[in-house]
Amino acid sequence: MDPEEIQKTLEEHDLWLNTNGEKGKRAILKRAGLLGAKFQYANLREAYLPMANLEMANLEMANLQEANLREVNLYGANLQMARLQRANLYGANLEEANLEGANLFGANLEGANLKGANLYGANLYGANLKEAKLD
């Protein structure tokens, strides 16, 4: 996706959130190629991004609460201070990702790859880490 398409998608998603789904449309980025995308401070709450490639993306301070990030590739991504409460990260690749200070309260990280991830100060309370790879 080019930056213009990404911006349009974010605007439509924001409108969808702010009107309780009456206007705009939910961000559906299944299998989207978003290598190195810049989403700092983006509001992607409840977005649908399964199997998207967000390798090396910047999601610093992004709101990804309740987002579907199933099997997403977040290798080396910056998720510092991101809000990931109750997000579905089942089978996600978070290897070498920066999750410093991220809020993963109640997130599903079952089977996720967290090898080399920076989890300093991250909130993992209530997170499902069943079969997650941590080393």
N, CA, C and O atoms as CSV, one atom per row, in Angstrom:
chain,resi,resn,atom,element,x,y,z
A,1,MET,N,N,0.845,-1.192,0.000
A,1,MET,CA,C,0.000,0.000,0.000
A,1,MET,C,C,0.883,1.245,0.000
A,1,MET,O,O,1.898,1.297,0.694
A,2,ASP,N,N,0.497,2.218,-0.762
A,2,ASP,CA,C,1.261,3.458,-0.761
A,2,ASP,C,C,0.766,4.361,0.374
A,2,ASP,O,O,-0.325,4.143,0.901
A,3,PRO,N,N,1.547,5.360,0.752
A,3,PRO,CA,C,1.186,6.227,1.885
A,3,PRO,C,C,-0.193,6.892,1.740
A,3,PRO,O,O,-0.888,7.099,2.734
A,4,GLU,N,N,-0.581,7.221,0.515
A,4,GLU,CA,C,-1.879,7.846,0.276
A,4,GLU,C,C,-3.029,6.883,0.618
A,4,GLU,O,O,-4.015,7.274,1.243
A,5,GLU,N,N,-2.882,5.623,0.197
A,5,GLU,CA,C,-3.893,4.603,0.500
A,5,GLU,C,C,-3.974,4.351,2.002
A,5,GLU,O,O,-5.061,4.192,2.556
A,6,ILE,N,N,-2.824,4.316,2.649
A,6,ILE,CA,C,-2.789,4.105,4.094
A,6,ILE,C,C,-3.514,5.244,4.801
A,6,ILE,O,O,-4.329,5.005,5.692
A,7,GLN,N,N,-3.221,6.475,4.410
A,7,GLN,CA,C,-3.857,7.635,5.034
A,7,GLN,C,C,-5.369,7.595,4.848
A,7,GLN,O,O,-6.110,7.879,5.789
A,8,LYS,N,N,-5.834,7.251,3.666
A,8,LYS,CA,C,-7.276,7.160,3.391
A,8,LYS,C,C,-7.911,6.078,4.267
A,8,LYS,O,O,-8.992,6.281,4.819
A,9,THR,N,N,-7.246,4.939,4.393
A,9,THR,CA,C,-7.752,3.843,5.225
A,9,THR,C,C,-7.858,4.278,6.673
A,9,THR,O,O,-8.852,3.980,7.335
A,10,LEU,N,N,-6.845,4.982,7.180
A,10,LEU,CA,C,-6.862,5.467,8.563
A,10,LEU,C,C,-7.991,6.475,8.790
A,10,LEU,O,O,-8.650,6.447,9.830
A,11,GLU,N,N,-8.211,7.349,7.836
A,11,GLU,CA,C,-9.282,8.339,7.951
A,11,GLU,C,C,-10.652,7.672,7.972
A,11,GLU,O,O,-11.510,8.029,8.780
A,12,GLU,N,N,-10.855,6.700,7.079
A,12,GLU,CA,C,-12.129,5.974,7.019
A,12,GLU,C,C,-12.360,5.188,8.307
A,12,GLU,O,O,-13.482,5.126,8.811
A,13,HIS,N,N,-11.289,4.587,8.838
A,13,HIS,CA,C,-11.393,3.809,10.070
A,13,HIS,C,C,-11.720,4.726,11.251
A,13,HIS,O,O,-12.552,4.385,12.092
A,14,ASP,N,N,-11.080,5.865,11.310
A,14,ASP,CA,C,-11.342,6.822,12.378
A,14,ASP,C,C,-12.801,7.280,12.352
A,14,ASP,O,O,-13.442,7.387,13.397
A,15,LEU,N,N,-13.313,7.545,11.168
A,15,LEU,CA,C,-14.713,7.936,11.013
A,15,LEU,C,C,-15.629,6.797,11.461
A,15,LEU,O,O,-16.631,7.026,12.138
A,16,TRP,N,N,-15.278,5.573,11.077
A,16,TRP,CA,C,-16.050,4.387,11.471
A,16,TRP,C,C,-16.117,4.271,12.993
A,16,TRP,O,O,-17.178,4.003,13.558
A,17,LEU,N,N,-14.957,4.478,13.658
A,17,LEU,CA,C,-14.918,4.404,15.120
A,17,LEU,C,C,-15.743,5.509,15.771
A,17,LEU,O,O,-16.485,5.266,16.722
A,18,ASN,N,N,-15.605,6.727,15.246
A,18,ASN,CA,C,-16.261,7.887,15.850
A,18,ASN,C,C,-17.758,7.957,15.607
A,18,ASN,O,O,-18.456,8.723,16.272
A,19,THR,N,N,-18.264,7.170,14.663
A,19,THR,CA,C,-19.705,7.174,14.382
A,19,THR,C,C,-20.340,5.823,14.705
A,19,THR,O,O,-21.447,5.524,14.256
A,20,ASN,N,N,-19.633,5.016,15.482
A,20,ASN,CA,C,-20.116,3.674,15.844
A,20,ASN,C,C,-20.501,2.854,14.618
A,20,ASN,O,O,-21.493,2.125,14.632
A,21,GLY,N,N,-19.714,2.979,13.570
A,21,GLY,CA,C,-19.906,2.172,12.373
A,21,GLY,C,C,-20.932,2.703,11.389
A,21,GLY,O,O,-21.194,2.059,10.373
A,22,GLU,N,N,-21.525,3.867,11.665
A,22,GLU,CA,C,-22.547,4.419,10.763
A,22,GLU,C,C,-21.939,5.082,9.531
A,22,GLU,O,O,-22.580,5.141,8.481
A,23,LYS,N,N,-20.723,5.576,9.647
A,23,LYS,CA,C,-20.035,6.221,8.524
A,23,LYS,C,C,-18.630,5.658,8.452
A,23,LYS,O,O,-18.155,5.025,9.395
A,24,GLY,N,N,-17.972,5.887,7.340
A,24,GLY,CA,C,-16.624,5.378,7.167
A,24,GLY,C,C,-16.636,3.869,7.050
A,24,GLY,O,O,-17.682,3.261,6.821
A,25,LYS,N,N,-15.468,3.266,7.209
A,25,LYS,CA,C,-15.424,1.808,7.208
A,25,LYS,C,C,-14.234,1.316,8.005
A,25,LYS,O,O,-13.195,1.971,8.097
A,26,ARG,N,N,-14.423,0.140,8.575
A,26,ARG,CA,C,-13.397,-0.495,9.391
A,26,ARG,C,C,-12.166,-0.771,8.540
A,26,ARG,O,O,-12.282,-1.149,7.374
A,27,ALA,N,N,-10.987,-0.581,9.126
A,27,ALA,CA,C,-9.732,-0.886,8.430
A,27,ALA,C,C,-9.587,-2.402,8.321
A,27,ALA,O,O,-9.412,-3.098,9.322
A,28,ILE,N,N,-9.663,-2.892,7.100
A,28,ILE,CA,C,-9.480,-4.313,6.822
A,28,ILE,C,C,-8.246,-4.423,5.947
A,28,ILE,O,O,-8.263,-4.075,4.767
A,29,LEU,N,N,-7.167,-4.919,6.559
A,29,LEU,CA,C,-5.875,-4.973,5.885
A,29,LEU,C,C,-5.313,-6.388,5.935
A,29,LEU,O,O,-4.122,-6.583,6.176
A,30,LYS,N,N,-6.175,-7.367,5.708
A,30,LYS,CA,C,-5.754,-8.764,5.731
A,30,LYS,C,C,-4.685,-8.988,4.669
A,30,LYS,O,O,-4.864,-8.636,3.504
A,31,ARG,N,N,-3.556,-9.588,5.099
A,31,ARG,CA,C,-2.426,-9.906,4.243
A,31,ARG,C,C,-1.799,-8.677,3.560
A,31,ARG,O,O,-1.085,-8.815,2.566
A,32,ALA,N,N,-2.064,-7.501,4.086
A,32,ALA,CA,C,-1.527,-6.271,3.483
A,32,ALA,C,C,-0.008,-6.205,3.628
A,32,ALA,O,O,0.548,-6.588,4.657
A,33,GLY,N,N,0.641,-5.720,2.592
A,33,GLY,CA,C,2.087,-5.506,2.610
A,33,GLY,C,C,2.382,-4.120,3.141
A,33,GLY,O,O,2.273,-3.137,2.408
A,34,LEU,N,N,2.755,-4.029,4.404
A,34,LEU,CA,C,2.974,-2.740,5.060
A,34,LEU,C,C,4.376,-2.648,5.645
A,34,LEU,O,O,4.581,-2.042,6.696
A,35,LEU,N,N,5.329,-3.248,4.963
A,35,LEU,CA,C,6.722,-3.257,5.396
A,35,LEU,C,C,7.201,-1.834,5.666
A,35,LEU,O,O,7.160,-0.980,4.780
A,36,GLY,N,N,7.652,-1.583,6.891
A,36,GLY,CA,C,8.201,-0.276,7.248
A,36,GLY,C,C,7.191,0.854,7.328
A,36,GLY,O,O,7.577,2.022,7.358
A,37,ALA,N,N,5.899,0.528,7.363
A,37,ALA,CA,C,4.856,1.569,7.414
A,37,ALA,C,C,4.986,2.417,8.674
A,37,ALA,O,O,5.493,1.959,9.698
A,38,LYS,N,N,4.526,3.640,8.583
A,38,LYS,CA,C,4.594,4.578,9.703
A,38,LYS,C,C,3.179,4.810,10.236
A,38,LYS,O,O,2.362,5.492,9.618
A,39,PHE,N,N,2.917,4.213,11.415
A,39,PHE,CA,C,1.613,4.305,12.065
A,39,PHE,C,C,1.724,4.888,13.466
A,39,PHE,O,O,0.871,4.614,14.311
A,40,GLN,N,N,2.772,5.700,13.739
A,40,GLN,CA,C,2.889,6.234,15.075
A,40,GLN,C,C,1.630,7.042,15.416
A,40,GLN,O,O,1.140,7.834,14.610
A,41,TYR,N,N,1.125,6.817,16.631
A,41,TYR,CA,C,-0.056,7.488,17.177
A,41,TYR,C,C,-1.355,7.135,16.439
A,41,TYR,O,O,-2.394,7.722,16.742
A,42,ALA,N,N,-1.332,6.212,15.496
A,42,ALA,CA,C,-2.535,5.864,14.727
A,42,ALA,C,C,-3.575,5.196,15.614
A,42,ALA,O,O,-3.244,4.468,16.551
A,43,ASN,N,N,-4.833,5.458,15.302
A,43,ASN,CA,C,-5.931,4.806,16.010
A,43,ASN,C,C,-6.427,3.647,15.149
A,43,ASN,O,O,-7.226,3.831,14.230
A,44,LEU,N,N,-5.938,2.456,15.467
A,44,LEU,CA,C,-6.336,1.247,14.750
A,44,LEU,C,C,-7.105,0.305,15.671
A,44,LEU,O,O,-7.069,-0.913,15.497
A,45,ARG,N,N,-7.795,0.876,16.645
A,45,ARG,CA,C,-8.612,0.076,17.554
A,45,ARG,C,C,-9.625,-0.727,16.738
A,45,ARG,O,O,-10.314,-0.184,15.874
A,46,GLU,N,N,-9.703,-2.009,17.022
A,46,GLU,CA,C,-10.635,-2.936,16.369
A,46,GLU,C,C,-10.338,-3.153,14.880
A,46,GLU,O,O,-11.187,-3.676,14.159
A,47,ALA,N,N,-9.168,-2.767,14.415
A,47,ALA,CA,C,-8.805,-2.983,13.007
A,47,ALA,C,C,-8.606,-4.477,12.741
A,47,ALA,O,O,-8.336,-5.255,13.656
A,48,TYR,N,N,-8.743,-4.852,11.495
A,48,TYR,CA,C,-8.634,-6.249,11.062
A,48,TYR,C,C,-7.394,-6.378,10.182
A,48,TYR,O,O,-7.406,-5.997,9.011
A,49,LEU,N,N,-6.311,-6.929,10.771
A,49,LEU,CA,C,-5.028,-7.007,10.071
A,49,LEU,C,C,-4.402,-8.401,10.080
A,49,LEU,O,O,-3.175,-8.502,10.115
A,50,PRO,N,N,-5.184,-9.471,10.052
A,50,PRO,CA,C,-4.538,-10.791,10.139
A,50,PRO,C,C,-3.588,-11.031,8.969
A,50,PRO,O,O,-3.872,-10.672,7.827
A,51,MET,N,N,-2.453,-11.649,9.290
A,51,MET,CA,C,-1.438,-12.049,8.323
A,51,MET,C,C,-0.832,-10.880,7.541
A,51,MET,O,O,-0.220,-11.091,6.494
A,52,ALA,N,N,-0.997,-9.659,8.037
A,52,ALA,CA,C,-0.381,-8.501,7.385
A,52,ALA,C,C,1.124,-8.509,7.650
A,52,ALA,O,O,1.582,-9.051,8.655
A,53,ASN,N,N,1.878,-7.909,6.749
A,53,ASN,CA,C,3.326,-7.795,6.929
A,53,ASN,C,C,3.648,-6.383,7.406
A,53,ASN,O,O,3.666,-5.433,6.624
A,54,LEU,N,N,3.903,-6.271,8.706
A,54,LEU,CA,C,4.258,-4.991,9.320
A,54,LEU,C,C,5.706,-5.013,9.813
A,54,LEU,O,O,6.059,-4.348,10.787
A,55,GLU,N,N,6.531,-5.793,9.118
A,55,GLU,CA,C,7.933,-5.883,9.486
A,55,GLU,C,C,8.557,-4.495,9.486
A,55,GLU,O,O,8.395,-3.726,8.538
A,56,MET,N,N,9.276,-4.184,10.568
A,56,MET,CA,C,9.990,-2.919,10.745
A,56,MET,C,C,9.066,-1.689,10.735
A,56,MET,O,O,9.538,-0.568,10.550
A,57,ALA,N,N,7.766,-1.890,10.932
A,57,ALA,CA,C,6.818,-0.773,10.960
A,57,ALA,C,C,6.974,0.019,12.257
A,57,ALA,O,O,7.421,-0.514,13.273
A,58,ASN,N,N,6.602,1.286,12.208
A,58,ASN,CA,C,6.623,2.136,13.395
A,58,ASN,C,C,5.194,2.308,13.883
A,58,ASN,O,O,4.396,3.017,13.269
A,59,LEU,N,N,4.878,1.648,15.001
A,59,LEU,CA,C,3.553,1.719,15.619
A,59,LEU,C,C,3.656,2.316,17.026
A,59,LEU,O,O,2.846,2.019,17.904
A,60,GLU,N,N,4.659,3.153,17.217
A,60,GLU,CA,C,4.860,3.769,18.526
A,60,GLU,C,C,3.610,4.542,18.942
A,60,GLU,O,O,3.086,5.354,18.180
A,61,MET,N,N,3.140,4.275,20.163
A,61,MET,CA,C,1.976,4.949,20.756
A,61,MET,C,C,0.676,4.701,19.970
A,61,MET,O,O,-0.307,5.409,20.186
A,62,ALA,N,N,0.654,3.722,19.074
A,62,ALA,CA,C,-0.562,3.416,18.314
A,62,ALA,C,C,-1.589,2.742,19.212
A,62,ALA,O,O,-1.238,2.046,20.165
A,63,ASN,N,N,-2.854,2.958,18.898
A,63,ASN,CA,C,-3.945,2.311,19.612
A,63,ASN,C,C,-4.394,1.104,18.787
A,63,ASN,O,O,-5.017,1.254,17.736
A,64,LEU,N,N,-4.070,-0.087,19.276
A,64,LEU,CA,C,-4.434,-1.340,18.611
A,64,LEU,C,C,-5.308,-2.194,19.527
A,64,LEU,O,O,-5.310,-3.422,19.432
A,65,GLN,N,N,-6.040,-1.540,20.403
A,65,GLN,CA,C,-6.904,-2.272,21.318
A,65,GLN,C,C,-7.915,-3.109,20.539
A,65,GLN,O,O,-8.548,-2.626,19.600
A,66,GLU,N,N,-8.055,-4.367,20.944
A,66,GLU,CA,C,-9.022,-5.285,20.366
A,66,GLU,C,C,-8.844,-5.489,18.860
A,66,GLU,O,O,-9.769,-5.934,18.181
A,67,ALA,N,N,-7.670,-5.168,18.343
A,67,ALA,CA,C,-7.384,-5.377,16.916
A,67,ALA,C,C,-7.117,-6.856,16.655
A,67,ALA,O,O,-6.614,-7.567,17.525
A,68,ASN,N,N,-7.456,-7.310,15.456
A,68,ASN,CA,C,-7.152,-8.672,15.055
A,68,ASN,C,C,-5.810,-8.651,14.331
A,68,ASN,O,O,-5.710,-8.212,13.185
A,69,LEU,N,N,-4.786,-9.135,15.024
A,69,LEU,CA,C,-3.427,-9.174,14.502
A,69,LEU,C,C,-2.946,-10.620,14.427
A,69,LEU,O,O,-1.759,-10.903,14.592
A,70,ARG,N,N,-3.865,-11.506,14.182
A,70,ARG,CA,C,-3.562,-12.936,14.126
A,70,ARG,C,C,-2.530,-13.216,13.033
A,70,ARG,O,O,-2.710,-12.846,11.872
A,71,GLU,N,N,-1.443,-13.881,13.439
A,71,GLU,CA,C,-0.375,-14.293,12.529
A,71,GLU,C,C,0.253,-13.131,11.751
A,71,GLU,O,O,0.779,-13.330,10.656
A,72,VAL,N,N,0.201,-11.945,12.304
A,72,VAL,CA,C,0.808,-10.780,11.670
A,72,VAL,C,C,2.332,-10.844,11.833
A,72,VAL,O,O,2.834,-11.384,12.819
A,73,ASN,N,N,3.052,-10.294,10.871
A,73,ASN,CA,C,4.509,-10.229,10.952
A,73,ASN,C,C,4.898,-8.842,11.456
A,73,ASN,O,O,4.788,-7.849,10.736
A,74,LEU,N,N,5.357,-8.795,12.712
A,74,LEU,CA,C,5.809,-7.551,13.319
A,74,LEU,C,C,7.295,-7.627,13.660
A,74,LEU,O,O,7.750,-7.020,14.628
A,75,TYR,N,N,8.044,-8.379,12.854
A,75,TYR,CA,C,9.475,-8.540,13.090
A,75,TYR,C,C,10.147,-7.159,13.123
A,75,TYR,O,O,10.042,-6.380,12.175
A,76,GLY,N,N,10.833,-6.878,14.226
A,76,GLY,CA,C,11.587,-5.631,14.345
A,76,GLY,C,C,10.742,-4.375,14.404
A,76,GLY,O,O,11.272,-3.270,14.283
A,77,ALA,N,N,9.444,-4.518,14.586
A,77,ALA,CA,C,8.556,-3.350,14.620
A,77,ALA,C,C,8.717,-2.573,15.921
A,77,ALA,O,O,9.079,-3.137,16.954
A,78,ASN,N,N,8.446,-1.278,15.858
A,78,ASN,CA,C,8.474,-0.429,17.034
A,78,ASN,C,C,7.047,-0.286,17.558
A,78,ASN,O,O,6.219,0.397,16.956
A,79,LEU,N,N,6.772,-0.944,18.692
A,79,LEU,CA,C,5.463,-0.875,19.345
A,79,LEU,C,C,5.603,-0.242,20.729
A,79,LEU,O,O,4.824,-0.525,21.639
A,80,GLN,N,N,6.597,0.607,20.867
A,80,GLN,CA,C,6.857,1.256,22.150
A,80,GLN,C,C,5.624,2.049,22.585
A,80,GLN,O,O,5.106,2.876,21.836
A,81,MET,N,N,5.164,1.781,23.810
A,81,MET,CA,C,4.019,2.464,24.420
A,81,MET,C,C,2.702,2.240,23.644
A,81,MET,O,O,1.741,2.986,23.837
A,82,ALA,N,N,2.655,1.229,22.781
A,82,ALA,CA,C,1.430,0.935,22.028
A,82,ALA,C,C,0.363,0.372,22.961
A,82,ALA,O,O,0.677,-0.263,23.967
A,83,ARG,N,N,-0.879,0.608,22.621
A,83,ARG,CA,C,-2.018,0.111,23.387
A,83,ARG,C,C,-2.566,-1.118,22.667
A,83,ARG,O,O,-3.195,-1.008,21.614
A,84,LEU,N,N,-2.318,-2.283,23.248
A,84,LEU,CA,C,-2.698,-3.559,22.640
A,84,LEU,C,C,-3.630,-4.359,23.550
A,84,LEU,O,O,-3.654,-5.588,23.485
A,85,GLN,N,N,-4.390,-3.674,24.392
A,85,GLN,CA,C,-5.285,-4.367,25.299
A,85,GLN,C,C,-6.271,-5.233,24.510
A,85,GLN,O,O,-6.909,-4.782,23.559
A,86,ARG,N,N,-6.371,-6.499,24.946
A,86,ARG,CA,C,-7.296,-7.475,24.370
A,86,ARG,C,C,-7.115,-7.679,22.860
A,86,ARG,O,O,-8.036,-8.141,22.185
A,87,ALA,N,N,-5.951,-7.343,22.334
A,87,ALA,CA,C,-5.658,-7.582,20.912
A,87,ALA,C,C,-5.404,-9.069,20.694
A,87,ALA,O,O,-4.900,-9.759,21.580
A,88,ASN,N,N,-5.755,-9.551,19.513
A,88,ASN,CA,C,-5.508,-10.944,19.165
A,88,ASN,C,C,-4.204,-11.022,18.378
A,88,ASN,O,O,-4.145,-10.659,17.203
A,89,LEU,N,N,-3.160,-11.504,19.053
A,89,LEU,CA,C,-1.836,-11.651,18.439
A,89,LEU,C,C,-1.468,-13.128,18.341
A,89,LEU,O,O,-0.293,-13.490,18.403
A,90,TYR,N,N,-2.473,-13.967,18.189
A,90,TYR,CA,C,-2.257,-15.403,18.090
A,90,TYR,C,C,-1.281,-15.705,16.947
A,90,TYR,O,O,-1.515,-15.315,15.803
A,91,GLY,N,N,-0.191,-16.400,17.266
A,91,GLY,CA,C,0.775,-16.804,16.250
A,91,GLY,C,C,1.535,-15.670,15.591
A,91,GLY,O,O,2.166,-15.874,14.554
A,92,ALA,N,N,1.488,-14.480,16.171
A,92,ALA,CA,C,2.170,-13.321,15.582
A,92,ALA,C,C,3.689,-13.443,15.722
A,92,ALA,O,O,4.192,-14.037,16.676
A,93,ASN,N,N,4.400,-12.876,14.763
A,93,ASN,CA,C,5.859,-12.822,14.829
A,93,ASN,C,C,6.264,-11.458,15.370
A,93,ASN,O,O,6.191,-10.449,14.669
A,94,LEU,N,N,6.694,-11.443,16.632
A,94,LEU,CA,C,7.135,-10.216,17.297
A,94,LEU,C,C,8.630,-10.281,17.597
A,94,LEU,O,O,9.123,-9.588,18.487
A,95,GLU,N,N,9.344,-11.115,16.853
A,95,GLU,CA,C,10.777,-11.270,17.071
A,95,GLU,C,C,11.480,-9.929,16.884
A,95,GLU,O,O,11.260,-9.226,15.898
A,96,GLU,N,N,12.331,-9.593,17.854
A,96,GLU,CA,C,13.123,-8.356,17.833
A,96,GLU,C,C,12.260,-7.084,17.874
A,96,GLU,O,O,12.772,-5.993,17.624
A,97,ALA,N,N,10.968,-7.205,18.183
A,97,ALA,CA,C,10.090,-6.034,18.258
A,97,ALA,C,C,10.345,-5.261,19.548
A,97,ALA,O,O,10.730,-5.840,20.563
A,98,ASN,N,N,10.130,-3.960,19.500
A,98,ASN,CA,C,10.260,-3.113,20.680
A,98,ASN,C,C,8.873,-2.899,21.277
A,98,ASN,O,O,8.067,-2.138,20.743
A,99,LEU,N,N,8.605,-3.585,22.400
A,99,LEU,CA,C,7.321,-3.471,23.097
A,99,LEU,C,C,7.499,-2.758,24.439
A,99,LEU,O,O,6.697,-2.939,25.355
A,100,GLU,N,N,8.545,-1.955,24.548
A,100,GLU,CA,C,8.819,-1.257,25.801
A,100,GLU,C,C,7.629,-0.386,26.195
A,100,GLU,O,O,7.196,0.485,25.441
A,101,GLY,N,N,7.114,-0.645,27.398
A,101,GLY,CA,C,6.004,0.156,27.914
A,101,GLY,C,C,4.673,-0.111,27.257
A,101,GLY,O,O,3.702,0.591,27.541
A,102,ALA,N,N,4.590,-1.106,26.386
A,102,ALA,CA,C,3.327,-1.416,25.703
A,102,ALA,C,C,2.325,-2.007,26.684
A,102,ALA,O,O,2.704,-2.680,27.643
A,103,ASN,N,N,1.050,-1.752,26.440
A,103,ASN,CA,C,-0.004,-2.301,27.282
A,103,ASN,C,C,-0.629,-3.486,26.559
A,103,ASN,O,O,-1.389,-3.321,25.605
A,104,LEU,N,N,-0.292,-4.694,27.035
A,104,LEU,CA,C,-0.795,-5.938,26.453
A,104,LEU,C,C,-1.785,-6.614,27.399
A,104,LEU,O,O,-1.923,-7.838,27.384
A,105,PHE,N,N,-2.467,-5.828,28.213
A,105,PHE,CA,C,-3.425,-6.357,29.171
A,105,PHE,C,C,-4.468,-7.216,28.449
A,105,PHE,O,O,-5.164,-6.743,27.551
A,106,GLY,N,N,-4.561,-8.476,28.853
A,106,GLY,CA,C,-5.573,-9.369,28.293
A,106,GLY,C,C,-5.364,-9.746,26.838
A,106,GLY,O,O,-6.269,-10.296,26.211
A,107,ALA,N,N,-4.192,-9.462,26.288
A,107,ALA,CA,C,-3.926,-9.782,24.870
A,107,ALA,C,C,-3.727,-11.285,24.696
A,107,ALA,O,O,-3.267,-11.973,25.608
A,108,ASN,N,N,-4.077,-11.776,23.528
A,108,ASN,CA,C,-3.857,-13.183,23.195
A,108,ASN,C,C,-2.545,-13.290,22.436
A,108,ASN,O,O,-2.450,-12.898,21.273
A,109,LEU,N,N,-1.529,-13.829,23.114
A,109,LEU,CA,C,-0.206,-14.021,22.512
A,109,LEU,C,C,0.102,-15.505,22.364
A,109,LEU,O,O,1.265,-15.902,22.292
A,110,GLU,N,N,-0.938,-16.315,22.318
A,110,GLU,CA,C,-0.746,-17.751,22.208
A,110,GLU,C,C,0.042,-18.089,20.940
A,110,GLU,O,O,-0.331,-17.691,19.837
A,111,GLY,N,N,1.137,-18.828,21.120
A,111,GLY,CA,C,1.958,-19.249,19.995
A,111,GLY,C,C,2.751,-18.137,19.330
A,111,GLY,O,O,3.353,-18.354,18.278
A,112,ALA,N,N,2.762,-16.949,19.925
A,112,ALA,CA,C,3.491,-15.816,19.339
A,112,ALA,C,C,5.001,-16.002,19.516
A,112,ALA,O,O,5.453,-16.619,20.480
A,113,ASN,N,N,5.760,-15.465,18.583
A,113,ASN,CA,C,7.215,-15.491,18.647
A,113,ASN,C,C,7.693,-14.157,19.215
A,113,ASN,O,O,7.602,-13.119,18.559
A,114,LEU,N,N,8.208,-14.203,20.460
A,114,LEU,CA,C,8.694,-13.005,21.132
A,114,LEU,C,C,10.203,-13.064,21.355
A,114,LEU,O,O,10.728,-12.379,22.232
A,115,LYS,N,N,10.902,-13.880,20.566
A,115,LYS,CA,C,12.353,-14.003,20.721
A,115,LYS,C,C,13.028,-12.653,20.491
A,115,LYS,O,O,12.825,-12.004,19.465
A,116,GLY,N,N,13.828,-12.252,21.463
A,116,GLY,CA,C,14.578,-11.009,21.332
A,116,GLY,C,C,13.741,-9.756,21.446
A,116,GLY,O,O,14.257,-8.656,21.246
A,117,ALA,N,N,12.465,-9.887,21.762
A,117,ALA,CA,C,11.602,-8.706,21.891
A,117,ALA,C,C,11.938,-7.952,23.170
A,117,ALA,O,O,12.274,-8.562,24.186
A,118,ASN,N,N,11.850,-6.635,23.122
A,118,ASN,CA,C,12.059,-5.791,24.290
A,118,ASN,C,C,10.714,-5.633,24.990
A,118,ASN,O,O,9.823,-4.950,24.485
A,119,LEU,N,N,10.569,-6.266,26.157
A,119,LEU,CA,C,9.323,-6.216,26.925
A,119,LEU,C,C,9.478,-5.385,28.191
A,119,LEU,O,O,8.646,-5.468,29.095
A,120,TYR,N,N,10.538,-4.584,28.261
A,120,TYR,CA,C,10.797,-3.779,29.447
A,120,TYR,C,C,9.594,-2.867,29.732
A,120,TYR,O,O,9.189,-2.070,28.885
A,121,GLY,N,N,9.042,-3.000,30.926
A,121,GLY,CA,C,7.934,-2.143,31.347
A,121,GLY,C,C,6.608,-2.449,30.679
A,121,GLY,O,O,5.644,-1.707,30.865
A,122,ALA,N,N,6.535,-3.516,29.911
A,122,ALA,CA,C,5.276,-3.873,29.241
A,122,ALA,C,C,4.299,-4.456,30.252
A,122,ALA,O,O,4.704,-5.162,31.176
A,123,ASN,N,N,3.019,-4.162,30.082
A,123,ASN,CA,C,1.973,-4.713,30.930
A,123,ASN,C,C,1.443,-5.977,30.272
A,123,ASN,O,O,0.773,-5.919,29.241
A,124,LEU,N,N,1.750,-7.128,30.882
A,124,LEU,CA,C,1.304,-8.420,30.360
A,124,LEU,C,C,0.254,-9.051,31.259
A,124,LEU,O,O,-0.031,-10.243,31.137
A,125,TYR,N,N,-0.325,-8.267,32.159
A,125,TYR,CA,C,-1.309,-8.799,33.087
A,125,TYR,C,C,-2.489,-9.395,32.316
A,125,TYR,O,O,-3.092,-8.733,31.472
A,126,GLY,N,N,-2.803,-10.642,32.616
A,126,GLY,CA,C,-3.937,-11.311,31.985
A,126,GLY,C,C,-3.704,-11.734,30.545
A,126,GLY,O,O,-4.624,-12.220,29.886
A,127,ALA,N,N,-2.484,-11.556,30.050
A,127,ALA,CA,C,-2.181,-11.947,28.662
A,127,ALA,C,C,-2.045,-13.464,28.577
A,127,ALA,O,O,-1.564,-14.106,29.511
A,128,ASN,N,N,-2.469,-14.024,27.462
A,128,ASN,CA,C,-2.340,-15.459,27.210
A,128,ASN,C,C,-1.008,-15.681,26.507
A,128,ASN,O,O,-0.832,-15.288,25.354
A,129,LEU,N,N,-0.061,-16.320,27.216
A,129,LEU,CA,C,1.260,-16.588,26.667
A,129,LEU,C,C,1.475,-18.073,26.421
A,129,LEU,O,O,2.611,-18.537,26.320
A,130,LYS,N,N,0.381,-18.811,26.326
A,130,LYS,CA,C,0.488,-20.263,26.106
A,130,LYS,C,C,1.263,-20.543,24.823
A,130,LYS,O,O,0.932,-20.036,23.751
A,131,GLU,N,N,2.299,-21.361,24.963
A,131,GLU,CA,C,3.153,-21.779,23.854
A,131,GLU,C,C,3.854,-20.627,23.127
A,131,GLU,O,O,4.317,-20.796,21.999
A,132,ALA,N,N,3.931,-19.466,23.764
A,132,ALA,CA,C,4.673,-18.341,23.179
A,132,ALA,C,C,6.162,-18.625,23.286
A,132,ALA,O,O,6.617,-19.223,24.261
A,133,LYS,N,N,6.910,-18.200,22.298
A,133,LYS,CA,C,8.366,-18.383,22.291
A,133,LYS,C,C,9.003,-17.112,22.855
A,133,LYS,O,O,8.915,-16.031,22.271
A,134,LEU,N,N,9.651,-17.283,24.018
A,134,LEU,CA,C,10.227,-16.127,24.695
A,134,LEU,C,C,11.743,-16.083,24.683
A,134,LEU,O,O,12.324,-15.079,25.095
A,135,ASP,N,N,12.408,-17.143,24.220
A,135,ASP,CA,C,13.872,-17.130,24.206
A,135,ASP,C,C,14.413,-17.582,22.872
A,135,ASP,O,O,15.628,-17.632,22.683
